[in-house]
Every structure is written in structure tokens, then in C-alpha cells.
Amino acid sequence: MRRAIVSMGTLLLLCAVSQAKEPATQPGDWANAIDATDVAAIKKTVGSNVLVKGKVVRAQWSVSGKVMRAEFGNKPDELVLIIFSSKKDDMDKAF
């Protein structure tokens, strides 16, 4: 199975796959956040904005410094978050 790749859209790890639908969860709605290891739940929300929570097990910037890859699990199908260098200052401020 391939990994889900999501681009960092906000400081809350709000996964913005598309703007086409109403958000499945609201920013800051941690009670309804999807667990980062719940691959089935994440796949059901493709095309929606969702709040995903979980423990980052590994994160590093690419050699070029243009992309950070943050992994939430060790299995091939678990969530991988991609953060572009244009959001680096926002991430540094948030964390």
C-alpha cells in the first residue's frame, strides 16, 4: 500500500487535501480529530479539510532544504506529512 501524502496547510496540522467540501473536522476540534494511524478514516475524508493528530516518529528536511517529510508511523500505509520551505517560518514559530 502506498503512503498518504499530505501538504501542510496551517499550523494546526490541518490537512488540506482539497477545498471542495465542507471540513470534516473544525480547526481546534481535537475531540473529533482523526488519529494519524487510522488510515481508513483518513482515506474516507479525501477531498475534505480534516484535523489529524498523532505522534511524529521521524521528521527531517530534504538535502535541498525545500521539503520536510514528517512520518507519523512506521508502516508503509501510514500518514506522511509534507511541509514545504515556504511554511518553514510558520512551523518554527508554532513549534
N, C-alpha and C positions, 0 to 999 in steps of 0.2 A: 504494500500500500504506500502511496506517496504521502509526503508530509503536507499539512495545510500551511500555506504561506500567507501571511497577513502583513499589511503595511501599517506602521504606527501612524495613527491619525490624530490622537490627542494625548495629553499627559496621563490620562487615566487608563491607559492600555485599552482604549476603546477601539475595537477592531472595525474599521470602516471598509467593508467589502464592497458596498455599493450604497448609493443614496436613494435607490429606487423604492424602498419600502420604509414604513414606519419602524423606529427602533424596537427590537425585541426586548431590550432592557434599556433603562434610562441611565444617563451618566450618574455615578454615585449610588446606584441602586444595588449595593453589594449583596443584599438578601436574594436577589434574582440573578446574580452574576453566574455565568456558566463556568464550571470548573475546566481549567485548561487541559486536563487529561480526559475529558468527556468528548471524545472525537465525534460520536454520533450526534450529540447535541449541537456541537459546533457546525457540523455539516448541514443540519436541519435549518440553520439560520443564514446560510449563504444568501447574499443579497440584502441582508439587514445589518443595521448597526447593533452591535452587542457589546456588553461588558464581560470580559473574560478575566478570571482571577486564577492565580496559581503561583507556584514557586519556580523561579527561573533556575535551572540547573547548570546552565552554561551560557555565557554571553561574551562575544568579542567582536571588535571591529575588523573588517577585512583589511588586507595588506594595503589596499589603496586608500583606506580610511573613508570610503564613500558609503559603506553599508555595515550596519551592525546586525548580527544574527543572534537572537536570544532564543534558546531552546527551553521548553517547559517540561520535557520528559526525555527519556532515553529510547523510547520505542519509535520505529520508523514512521508511524502514522500520527504521532502526537504533534501538538502545535509548535510552530516555529514563527517567531515574530521578527519581521524585517524592519529595521529603523534606518532611514536614510540620513545622510550627513546634514541635510537641511534642517533636521529636527534635533540635531546634537545639542545645541544650546538649551532647548526646551527640556530635553532629557536630563542634562546636567543640573539644571535648576530644580527639577522635580525630585531627583534622587541624589 
